[in-house]
Amino acid sequence: MNINFEEYYLEILNYFRANPYLAMAVGGLLMLLLMKKPKLFFTIALIVAINISALFVISYTASVSDMQKKKLISKTTEQINAY
């Protein structure tokens, strides 16, 4: 189980490139939120950053454990083939 953040980023980027009016509306809404209610804007930004970092840690941990599992399986297969 490996989460590829680059694919998610490119998918979101391509969606906003295909829908420029929606991208401008989201950008305008974020700018308005930053100007009118900066505390709410930074709270939302902090929550998003925490979620992204938690998903990254989970992804990294899963990929490391997957590599270790494959290494153990290959060692076991080599030992069985040696006998």
VEXZA-504121 format. One record per residue (C-alpha): residue number from 0; chain; x, y, z. Coordinates in nm, 4 decimals, padded with zeros to 6 digits. Layout:
% VEXZA-504121
[torfi NUM,'A',[X,Y,Z]];
...
END
This chain:
% VEXZA-504121
[torfi 0,'A',[00.0000,00.0000,00.0000]];
[torfi 1,'A',[00.1834,00.3031,-00.1235]];
[torfi 2,'A',[00.0126,00.6404,-00.1498]];
[torfi 3,'A',[00.1620,00.8484,-00.4272]];
[torfi 4,'A',[00.1160,01.2134,-00.3359]];
[torfi 5,'A',[00.2568,01.3321,-00.6669]];
[torfi 6,'A',[-00.0319,01.1668,-00.8543]];
[torfi 7,'A',[-00.2862,01.3334,-00.6248]];
[torfi 8,'A',[-00.1173,01.6704,-00.6686]];
[torfi 9,'A',[-00.1097,01.6358,-01.0478]];
[torfi 10,'A',[-00.4738,01.5256,-01.0571]];
[torfi 11,'A',[-00.5829,01.8308,-00.8559]];
[torfi 12,'A',[-00.3634,02.0589,-01.0666]];
[torfi 13,'A',[-00.5063,01.9192,-01.3914]];
[torfi 14,'A',[-00.8609,01.9617,-01.2575]];
[torfi 15,'A',[-00.8012,02.3296,-01.1808]];
[torfi 16,'A',[-00.6329,02.3803,-01.5194]];
[torfi 17,'A',[-00.9376,02.2300,-01.6905]];
[torfi 18,'A',[-01.1727,02.4508,-01.4843]];
[torfi 19,'A',[-01.0135,02.7967,-01.4645]];
[torfi 20,'A',[-01.3300,02.9706,-01.3401]];
[torfi 21,'A',[-01.3562,02.7319,-01.0491]];
[torfi 22,'A',[-00.9865,02.7833,-00.9730]];
[torfi 23,'A',[-01.0333,03.1609,-00.9728]];
[torfi 24,'A',[-01.3387,03.1283,-00.7463]];
[torfi 25,'A',[-01.1492,02.9095,-00.4974]];
[torfi 26,'A',[-00.8507,03.1464,-00.5065]];
[torfi 27,'A',[-01.0773,03.4470,-00.4552]];
[torfi 28,'A',[-01.2578,03.2763,-00.1692]];
[torfi 29,'A',[-00.9266,03.1950,-00.0010]];
[torfi 30,'A',[-00.8033,03.5524,-00.0452]];
[torfi 31,'A',[-01.1307,03.6899,00.0928]];
[torfi 32,'A',[-01.1114,03.4518,00.3867]];
[torfi 33,'A',[-00.7510,03.5560,00.4498]];
[torfi 34,'A',[-00.8431,03.9244,00.4480]];
[torfi 35,'A',[-01.1700,03.9079,00.6451]];
[torfi 36,'A',[-01.1055,03.6206,00.8881]];
[torfi 37,'A',[-00.7337,03.5429,00.9040]];
[torfi 38,'A',[-00.7704,03.3349,01.2209]];
[torfi 39,'A',[-01.0150,03.0984,01.0471]];
[torfi 40,'A',[-00.7945,03.0861,00.7362]];
[torfi 41,'A',[-00.4845,02.9874,00.9331]];
[torfi 42,'A',[-00.6843,02.7380,01.1408]];
[torfi 43,'A',[-00.8017,02.5677,00.8215]];
[torfi 44,'A',[-00.4484,02.5817,00.6791]];
[torfi 45,'A',[-00.3104,02.4217,00.9977]];
[torfi 46,'A',[-00.5710,02.1435,00.9888]];
[torfi 47,'A',[-00.4901,02.0740,00.6219]];
[torfi 48,'A',[-00.1153,02.0691,00.6955]];
[torfi 49,'A',[-00.1625,01.8276,00.9868]];
[torfi 50,'A',[-00.3764,01.5964,00.7714]];
[torfi 51,'A',[-00.1235,01.5983,00.4879]];
[torfi 52,'A',[00.1673,01.5283,00.7210]];
[torfi 53,'A',[-00.0227,01.2451,00.8941]];
[torfi 54,'A',[-00.1046,01.0852,00.5585]];
[torfi 55,'A',[00.2585,01.1204,00.4526]];
[torfi 56,'A',[00.3817,00.9485,00.7705]];
[torfi 57,'A',[00.1285,00.6671,00.7247]];
[torfi 58,'A',[00.2317,00.6260,00.3611]];
[torfi 59,'A',[00.6021,00.6241,00.4465]];
[torfi 60,'A',[00.5545,00.3728,00.7262]];
[torfi 61,'A',[00.3465,00.1452,00.5043]];
[torfi 62,'A',[00.6015,00.1552,00.2224]];
[torfi 63,'A',[00.8916,00.0784,00.4591]];
[torfi 64,'A',[00.7055,-00.2156,00.6119]];
[torfi 65,'A',[00.6122,-00.3393,00.2636]];
[torfi 66,'A',[00.9788,-00.3323,00.1580]];
[torfi 67,'A',[01.0788,-00.5221,00.4722]];
[torfi 68,'A',[00.8077,-00.7801,00.4064]];
[torfi 69,'A',[00.9315,-00.8338,00.0495]];
[torfi 70,'A',[01.2891,-00.8642,00.1760]];
[torfi 71,'A',[01.1874,-01.1285,00.4317]];
[torfi 72,'A',[00.9905,-01.3222,00.1702]];
[torfi 73,'A',[01.2878,-01.3189,-00.0690]];
[torfi 74,'A',[01.5237,-01.4360,00.2088]];
[torfi 75,'A',[01.2870,-01.7198,00.2971]];
[torfi 76,'A',[01.2546,-01.8187,-00.0691]];
[torfi 77,'A',[01.6342,-01.8184,-00.1076]];
[torfi 78,'A',[01.6735,-02.0377,00.2009]];
[torfi 79,'A',[01.4129,-02.2834,00.0754]];
[torfi 80,'A',[01.5790,-02.2984,-00.2667]];
[torfi 81,'A',[01.9196,-02.3543,-00.1034]];
[torfi 82,'A',[01.8029,-02.6832,00.0543]];
END
